[in-house]
């Protein structure tokens, strides 16, 4: 089962999935996303910010994962034995850390970090503009971060 299969299952159960990403996703990710019409039609919201580098997943405001892994084969351990990245991550249920990280994610998601951003000139769609808000995952673009109501990789 791929990560997008899992997202599809979660979206079908009504789980809110939001993903922040920095760049255009890989060709393989875009191809697999096309095979998931439920995600493309609103089951997975994706927004792009060239400054996004955080990797977090927050689930229902109760569990938080923070780590170094990108949503790539090498980052997730899917590459061959000698090609996997060395990654680290921490999972916690600490309310203070959950609130802080969810707030940071929401500030980026809503465009709250856009004003005065030095990369605004190269940003494809600033999140603080109507065109930057994005919708479903139909626009193929991103180095991903996920959220379930609050979740991101």
N, CA, C and O of each residue as an XYZ file, in Angstrom:
612
protein
N       0.850     -1.181      0.000
C       0.000      0.000      0.000
C       0.895      1.243      0.000
O       1.805      1.358      0.821
N       0.635      2.163     -0.917
C       1.417      3.403     -0.979
C       0.862      4.422      0.009
O      -0.231      4.247      0.548
N       1.619      5.480      0.240
C       1.155      6.546      1.142
C      -0.108      7.193      0.577
O      -0.983      7.589      1.347
N      -0.225      7.312     -0.751
C      -1.425      7.907     -1.333
C      -2.627      6.976     -1.220
O      -3.759      7.450     -1.123
N      -2.408      5.656     -1.230
C      -3.496      4.719     -0.946
C      -4.019      4.945      0.467
O      -5.228      4.971      0.698
N      -3.093      5.109      1.406
C      -3.481      5.375      2.792
C      -4.239      6.696      2.898
O      -5.272      6.767      3.563
N      -3.730      7.744      2.245
C      -4.424      9.039      2.268
C      -5.830      8.908      1.692
O      -6.781      9.487      2.218
N      -5.957      8.142      0.608
C      -7.261      7.933     -0.026
C      -8.239      7.280      0.957
O      -9.392      7.697      1.066
N      -7.771      6.264      1.662
C      -8.598      5.575      2.657
C      -9.014      6.538      3.768
O     -10.175      6.554      4.178
N      -8.076      7.330      4.248
C      -8.378      8.297      5.310
C      -9.372      9.354      4.826
O     -10.319      9.692      5.536
N      -9.155      9.868      3.629
C     -10.056     10.890      3.076
C     -11.467     10.338      2.920
O     -12.440     11.045      3.182
N     -11.587      9.082      2.496
C     -12.903      8.459      2.334
C     -13.630      8.337      3.664
O     -14.859      8.284      3.698
N     -12.873      8.291      4.768
C     -13.479      8.236      6.112
C     -13.754      9.627      6.662
O     -14.215      9.762      7.796
N     -13.475     10.674      5.866
C     -13.750     12.033      6.302
C     -12.607     12.723      7.011
O     -12.795     13.797      7.583
N     -11.418     12.128      6.987
C     -10.256     12.732      7.624
C      -9.777     13.900      6.761
O      -9.640     13.764      5.545
N      -9.524     15.042      7.393
C      -9.000     16.205      6.685
C      -7.508     16.023      6.486
O      -6.776     15.790      7.448
N      -7.049     16.128      5.244
C      -5.637     15.972      4.909
C      -5.138     17.255      4.246
O      -5.656     17.679      3.213
N      -4.125     17.863      4.860
C      -3.532     19.075      4.292
C      -2.032     18.875      4.203
O      -1.399     18.400      5.146
N      -1.468     19.242      3.059
C      -0.053     19.036      2.821
C       0.584     20.337      2.338
O       0.130     20.943      1.367
N       1.628     20.749      3.024
C       2.460     21.864      2.579
C       3.691     21.272      1.902
O       4.235     20.266      2.356
N       4.119     21.893      0.829
C       5.304     21.407      0.135
C       6.059     22.583     -0.444
O       5.505     23.666     -0.630
N       7.340     22.356     -0.729
C       8.203     23.447     -1.190
C       8.356     23.507     -2.698
O       8.474     24.595     -3.262
N       8.357     22.377     -3.348
C       8.626     22.363     -4.782
C       7.692     21.427     -5.506
O       6.759     20.870     -4.927
N       7.962     21.266     -6.775
C       7.149     20.377     -7.603
C       7.447     18.935     -7.199
O       8.611     18.551     -7.090
N       6.394     18.128     -6.976
C       6.640     16.737     -6.585
C       7.245     15.936     -7.729
O       7.224     16.345     -8.889
N       7.776     14.798     -7.365
C       8.411     13.941     -8.363
C       7.401     13.464     -9.399
O       6.192     13.470     -9.164
N       7.916     13.060    -10.529
C       7.080     12.515    -11.598
C       6.294     11.306    -11.087
O       5.116     11.152    -11.409
N       6.938     10.450    -10.293
C       6.276      9.251     -9.757
C       5.123      9.633     -8.828
O       4.056      9.021     -8.886
N       5.324     10.630     -7.978
C       4.262     11.073     -7.062
C       3.083     11.634     -7.857
O       1.927     11.328     -7.564
N       3.384     12.458     -8.865
C       2.311     13.043     -9.677
C       1.533     11.962    -10.415
O       0.309     12.045    -10.520
N       2.232     10.947    -10.927
C       1.560      9.860    -11.636
C       0.652      9.087    -10.690
O      -0.480      8.757    -11.045
N       1.140      8.799     -9.499
C       0.305      8.066     -8.542
C      -0.872      8.923     -8.075
O      -1.971      8.407     -7.877
N      -0.653     10.208     -7.902
C      -1.744     11.102     -7.490
C      -2.867     11.103     -8.529
O      -4.045     11.148     -8.176
N      -2.498     11.053     -9.810
C      -3.513     11.001    -10.865
C      -4.390      9.756    -10.752
O      -5.529      9.758    -11.219
N      -3.874      8.704    -10.141
C      -4.633      7.455     -9.968
C      -5.561      7.492     -8.755
O      -6.220      6.497     -8.453
N      -5.619      8.620     -8.062
C      -6.453      8.770     -6.867
C      -7.407      9.957     -7.045
O      -7.174     11.027     -6.482
N      -8.462      9.776     -7.811
C      -9.377     10.897     -8.080
C     -10.002     11.488     -6.817
O     -10.301     12.682     -6.788
N     -10.204     10.694     -5.789
C     -10.765     11.217     -4.542
C      -9.849     12.226     -3.880
O     -10.319     13.190     -3.275
N      -8.550     12.016     -3.987
C      -7.592     12.974     -3.424
C      -7.543     14.235     -4.278
O      -7.484     15.346     -3.752
N      -7.568     14.060     -5.595
C      -7.493     15.209     -6.503
C      -8.732     16.087     -6.417
O      -8.655     17.284     -6.695
N      -9.869     15.520     -6.038
C     -11.110     16.304     -6.004
C     -11.403     16.874     -4.616
O     -12.551     17.196     -4.311
N     -10.398     16.998     -3.791
C     -10.585     17.663     -2.506
C     -10.235     16.827     -1.289
O     -10.229     17.350     -0.175
N      -9.943     15.551     -1.464
C      -9.593     14.713     -0.325
C      -8.238     15.042      0.270
O      -7.979     14.751      1.438
N      -7.372     15.647     -0.529
C      -6.048     16.068     -0.084
C      -5.829     17.495     -0.571
O      -5.724     17.745     -1.772
N      -5.761     18.429      0.377
C      -5.461     19.815      0.000
C      -3.959     20.006      0.028
O      -3.289     19.608      0.981
N      -3.431     20.620     -1.027
C      -2.002     20.873     -1.117
C      -1.763     22.359     -1.369
O      -2.423     22.978     -2.204
N      -0.819     22.910     -0.639
C      -0.388     24.287     -0.850
C       1.134     24.305     -0.873
O       1.798     23.486     -0.238
N       1.663     25.263     -1.624
C       3.103     25.313     -1.857
C       3.710     26.588     -1.288
O       3.183     27.684     -1.474
N       4.825     26.420     -0.593
C       5.607     27.538     -0.068
C       7.072     27.162     -0.230
O       7.506     26.143      0.307
N       7.850     27.968     -0.963
C       9.246     27.589     -1.213
C      10.107     27.530      0.047
O      11.216     26.999      0.005
N       9.618     28.065      1.167
C      10.398     28.042      2.407
C      10.086     26.837      3.286
O      10.751     26.635      4.303
N       9.109     26.046      2.926
C       8.723     24.902      3.759
C       9.832     23.862      3.764
O      10.260     23.388      2.712
N      10.281     23.519      4.940
C      11.247     22.449      5.108
C      10.872     21.551      6.281
O      11.487     20.504      6.482
N       9.877     21.950      7.047
C       9.481     21.154      8.206
C       8.844     19.844      7.772
O       8.197     19.760      6.728
N       9.039     18.843      8.583
C       8.426     17.535      8.360
C       7.660     17.204      9.616
O       8.253     16.917     10.655
N       6.340     17.242      9.528
C       5.528     16.957     10.706
C       4.240     16.277     10.295
O       3.726     16.477      9.195
N       3.739     15.474     11.201
C       2.414     14.888     11.058
C       1.738     15.090     12.400
O       2.262     14.679     13.435
N       0.582     15.717     12.383
C      -0.205     15.879     13.602
C      -1.557     15.229     13.341
O      -2.193     15.484     12.318
N      -1.984     14.395     14.267
C      -3.224     13.644     14.094
C      -4.205     14.030     15.189
O      -3.962     13.799     16.373
N      -5.318     14.623     14.772
C      -6.420     14.963     15.682
C      -5.997     15.771     16.899
O      -6.657     15.709     17.936
N      -4.929     16.515     16.796
C      -4.490     17.323     17.927
C      -4.033     16.500     19.119
O      -3.947     17.018     20.233
N      -3.736     15.214     18.899
C      -3.367     14.370     20.037
C      -1.999     13.703     19.892
O      -1.389     13.330     20.894
N      -1.513     13.549     18.677
C      -0.210     12.921     18.447
C       0.546     13.752     17.419
O      -0.025     14.206     16.428
N       1.835     13.943     17.668
C       2.679     14.735     16.782
C       3.929     13.951     16.440
O       4.571     13.370     17.316
N       4.273     13.937     15.155
C       5.550     13.395     14.700
C       6.345     14.551     14.106
O       5.831     15.298     13.272
N       7.577     14.698     14.527
C       8.529     15.647     13.946
C       9.756     14.850     13.542
O      10.287     14.080     14.342
N      10.209     15.026     12.313
C      11.367     14.263     11.870
C      12.068     14.899     10.700
O      11.734     16.006     10.277
N      13.045     14.185     10.184
C      13.876     14.710      9.108
C      13.497     14.176      7.735
O      13.916     14.746      6.728
N      12.716     13.100      7.660
C      12.463     12.413      6.399
C      11.564     13.191      5.450
O      10.518     13.702      5.852
N      11.975     13.277      4.191
C      11.117     13.790      3.127
C      10.204     12.664      2.656
O      10.468     11.493      2.931
N       9.126     13.013      1.946
C       8.246     12.006      1.347
C       8.857     11.550      0.027
O       8.320     11.814     -1.049
N       9.976     10.870      0.131
C      10.653     10.306     -1.039
C      10.969      8.855     -0.725
O      10.883      8.431      0.427
N      11.334      8.094     -1.748
C      11.708      6.709     -1.521
C      12.878      6.598     -0.553
O      12.864      5.769      0.357
N      13.884      7.431     -0.751
C      15.049      7.386      0.129
C      14.697      7.828      1.542
O      15.174      7.244      2.515
N      13.864      8.854      1.657
C      13.491      9.368      2.972
C      12.618      8.419      3.763
O      12.722      8.343      4.987
N      11.746      7.687      3.059
C      10.821      6.776      3.733
C      11.335      5.342      3.807
O      10.618      4.449      4.260
N      12.561      5.115      3.368
C      13.158      3.792      3.491
C      12.794      2.814      2.393
O      12.997      1.610      2.552
N      12.257      3.305      1.276
C      11.826      2.410      0.203
C      12.936      2.100     -0.799
O      12.766      1.235     -1.658
N      14.038      2.776     -0.703
C      15.163      2.524     -1.619
C      15.947      1.303     -1.154
O      15.728      0.787     -0.058
N      16.853      0.855     -1.996
C      17.697     -0.287     -1.667
C      18.530     -0.034     -0.421
O      18.735      1.109     -0.011
N      19.001     -1.109      0.167
C      19.728     -1.063      1.442
C      20.815      0.011      1.480
O      20.930      0.724      2.477
N      21.603      0.142      0.436
C      22.697      1.108      0.433
C      22.302      2.501     -0.025
O      23.162      3.375     -0.130
N      21.004      2.735     -0.304
C      20.567      4.031     -0.833
C      19.605      4.764      0.088
O      19.187      5.878     -0.230
N      19.245      4.176      1.211
C      18.311      4.827      2.134
C      19.009      5.953      2.877
O      20.192      5.859      3.207
N      18.263      7.018      3.136
C      18.804      8.111      3.935
C      18.831      7.725      5.408
O      18.053      6.880      5.852
N      19.716      8.337      6.148
C      19.732      8.201      7.601
C      18.802      9.274      8.138
O      19.064     10.465      7.967
N      17.727      8.871      8.779
C      16.698      9.798      9.249
C      16.471      9.628     10.734
O      16.843      8.612     11.322
N      15.856     10.635     11.336
C      15.478     10.573     12.749
C      14.139     11.272     12.911
O      13.803     12.181     12.151
N      13.388     10.845     13.896
C      12.106     11.475     14.166
C      11.669     11.188     15.589
O      12.144     10.250     16.229
N      10.755     12.015     16.068
C      10.242     11.890     17.425
C       8.727     11.950     17.370
O       8.159     12.772     16.651
N       8.072     11.081     18.129
C       6.624     11.115     18.247
C       6.286     11.484     19.690
O       6.910     10.991     20.630
N       5.280     12.366     19.854
C       4.922     12.820     21.192
C       3.434     13.123     21.278
O       2.762     13.318     20.265
N       2.939     13.159     22.499
C       1.565     13.601     22.746
C       1.566     14.852     23.622
O       0.551     15.191     24.230
N       2.715     15.538     23.683
C       2.864     16.743     24.489
C       1.962     17.865     23.953
O       2.137     18.320     22.822
N       0.997     18.307     24.772
C       0.027     19.323     24.342
C       0.671     20.639     23.938
O       0.248     21.263     22.965
N       1.685     21.067     24.669
C       2.333     22.348     24.369
C       3.018     22.288     23.005
O       2.871     23.201     22.193
N       3.761     21.220     22.757
C       4.450     21.072     21.479
C       3.448     20.907     20.334
O       3.640     21.473     19.258
N       2.381     20.134     20.560
C       1.325     19.993     19.547
C       0.741     21.349     19.186
O       0.622     21.681     18.006
N       0.375     22.131     20.191
C      -0.210     23.452     19.922
C       0.761     24.352     19.175
O       0.371     25.050     18.238
N       2.027     24.339     19.588
C       3.028     25.196     18.945
C       3.218     24.814     17.477
O       3.243     25.687     16.609
N       3.349     23.532     17.197
C       3.598     23.093     15.825
C       2.349     23.241     14.942
O       2.460     23.605     13.771
N       1.183     22.965     15.489
C      -0.049     23.172     14.725
C      -0.217     24.659     14.403
O      -0.671     25.012     13.315
N       0.145     25.519     15.342
C       0.085     26.952     15.096
C       1.055     27.377     14.004
O       0.720     28.209     13.160
N       2.260     26.806     14.017
C       3.253     27.123     12.984
C       2.755     26.671     11.616
O       2.863     27.406     10.634
N       2.206     25.452     11.556
C       1.669     24.938     10.296
C       0.546     25.839      9.797
O       0.530     26.226      8.628
N      -0.390     26.171     10.674
C      -1.540     26.995     10.286
C      -1.119     28.390      9.828
O      -1.727     28.955      8.919
N      -0.079     28.946     10.455
C       0.410     30.266     10.040
C       0.939     30.217      8.608
O       0.688     31.134      7.826
N       1.652     29.179      8.264
C       2.147     29.026      6.890
C       0.969     28.768      5.956
O       0.834     29.428      4.926
N       0.118     27.809      6.314
C      -1.030     27.405      5.492
C      -1.902     28.595      5.125
O      -2.347     28.712      3.984
N      -2.148     29.469      6.078
C      -3.060     30.591      5.862
C      -2.390     31.809      5.228
O      -3.061     32.797      4.929
N      -1.083     31.749      5.021
C      -0.370     32.877      4.429
C       0.125     33.869      5.451
O       0.617     34.937      5.087
N       0.007     33.540      6.717
C       0.444     34.443      7.777
C       1.935     34.717      7.784
O       2.380     35.696      8.383
N       2.704     33.878      7.135
C       4.158     34.064      7.082
C       4.605     34.752      5.789
O       5.797     34.999      5.606
N       3.670     35.063      4.894
C       4.028     35.593      3.571
C       4.489     37.051      3.593
O       5.404     37.427      2.861
N       3.859     37.864      4.428
C       4.182     39.292      4.439
C       5.656     39.471      4.802
O       6.122     38.969      5.825
N       6.361     40.176      3.971
C       7.768     40.446      4.222
C       8.700     39.297      3.887
O       9.894     39.379      4.174
N       8.194     38.229      3.290
C       9.033     37.083      2.937
C      10.011     37.478      1.828
O       9.609     38.040      0.809
N      11.272     37.187      2.032
C      12.302     37.530      1.050
C      12.200     36.683     -0.220
O      12.789     37.040     -1.239
N      11.469     35.575     -0.181
C      11.316     34.726     -1.367
C      10.004     34.990     -2.104
O       9.670     34.266     -3.041
N       9.270     35.996     -1.702
C       7.972     36.269     -2.310
C       8.070     36.432     -3.832
O       7.173     36.008     -4.560
N       9.140     37.033     -4.304
C       9.300     37.268     -5.739
C       9.411     35.964     -6.536
O       9.081     35.940     -7.722
N       9.866     34.891     -5.907
C       9.992     33.615     -6.601
C       8.893     32.624     -6.208
O       8.865     31.497     -6.703
N       8.004     33.038     -5.335
C       6.925     32.165     -4.884
C       5.895     32.024     -6.006
O       5.429     33.034     -6.533
N       5.526     30.783     -6.386
C       4.594     30.598     -7.502
C       3.198     31.163     -7.221
O       2.564     31.701     -8.129
N       2.713     31.051     -5.995
C       1.387     31.550     -5.614
C       1.415     31.867     -4.129
O       1.132     30.988     -3.315
N       1.747     33.093     -3.751
C       1.796     33.411     -2.320
C       0.495     33.018     -1.622
O      -0.597     33.279     -2.126
N       0.628     32.390     -0.461
C      -0.527     31.842      0.242
C      -1.442     32.909      0.826
O      -2.569     32.605      1.215
N      -0.979     34.152      0.893
C      -1.834     35.208      1.420
C      -2.632     35.912      0.320
O      -3.232     36.961      0.557
N      -2.637     35.330     -0.882
C      -3.434     35.865     -1.987
C      -4.535     34.865     -2.326
O      -4.385     33.674     -2.054
N      -5.651     35.330     -2.920
C      -6.732     34.399     -3.268
C      -6.272     33.253     -4.160
O      -6.742     32.128     -3.995
N      -5.375     33.505     -5.091
C      -4.905     32.454     -5.991
C      -3.990     31.467     -5.276
O      -3.814     30.342     -5.743
N      -3.409     31.869     -4.160
C      -2.462     31.014     -3.463
C      -3.092     29.988     -2.558
O      -2.424     29.045     -2.136
N      -4.376     30.149     -2.246
C      -5.039     29.257     -1.302
C      -5.129     27.831     -1.755
O      -5.100     26.915     -0.933
N      -5.236     27.622     -3.036
C      -5.283     26.259     -3.539
C      -6.543     25.530     -3.128
O      -7.344     26.049     -2.351
N      -6.713     24.366     -3.632
C      -7.870     23.556     -3.295
C      -7.441     22.130     -3.123
O      -6.614     21.831     -2.261
N      -7.980     21.246     -3.917
C      -7.635     19.837     -3.850
C      -6.248     19.601     -4.394
O      -5.528     20.544     -4.725
N      -5.880     18.351     -4.484
C      -4.532     17.988     -4.899
C      -4.392     17.886     -6.402
O      -3.466     17.230     -6.880
N      -5.267     18.503     -7.160
C      -5.203     18.371     -8.603
C      -4.000     19.078     -9.197
O      -3.500     18.660    -10.241
N      -3.523     20.135     -8.563
C      -2.345     20.820     -9.073
C      -1.114     20.050     -8.643
O      -0.827     19.978     -7.448
N      -0.373     19.471     -9.582
C       0.772     18.656     -9.202
C       1.957     19.510     -8.829
O       2.718     19.929     -9.701
N       2.128     19.778     -7.536
C       3.297     20.530     -7.132
C       3.638     20.298     -5.683
O       2.830     20.627     -4.814
N       4.843     19.725     -5.366
C       5.243     19.770     -4.010
C       6.179     18.794     -3.366
O       6.216     17.616     -3.721
N       6.936     19.290     -2.414
C       7.751     18.546     -1.463
C       6.925     18.537     -0.192
O       6.779     19.588      0.433
N       6.395     17.440      0.208
C       5.185     17.374      1.005
C       5.301     17.417      2.512
O       6.291     16.990      3.108
N       4.260     17.942      3.095
C       3.988     17.940      4.524
C       2.511     17.633      4.643
O       1.709     18.252      3.943
N       2.127     16.731      5.472
C       0.723     16.332      5.590
C       0.103     16.797      6.884
O       0.805     17.047      7.864
N      -1.210     16.915      6.891
C      -1.969     17.202      8.096
C      -3.288     16.487      8.068
O      -3.961     16.456      7.037
N      -3.659     15.926      9.156
C      -4.993     15.378      9.300
C      -5.704     16.350     10.199
O      -5.515     16.314     11.415
N      -6.508     17.211      9.643
C      -7.101     18.274     10.415
C      -5.936     19.038     10.989
O      -5.971     20.259     11.137
N      -4.963     18.328     11.291
C      -3.694     18.826     11.779
C      -2.675     17.770     11.434
O      -2.302     17.085     12.386
N      -2.199     17.530     10.349
C      -1.159     16.533     10.161
C      -0.256     16.904      9.029
O      -0.745     17.455      8.042
N       1.017     16.648      9.093
C       1.930     16.888      7.991
C       3.166     16.028      8.141
O       3.605     15.771      9.262
N       3.742     15.573      7.026
C       4.985     14.809      7.128
C       6.169     15.665      7.261
O       7.288     15.161      7.356
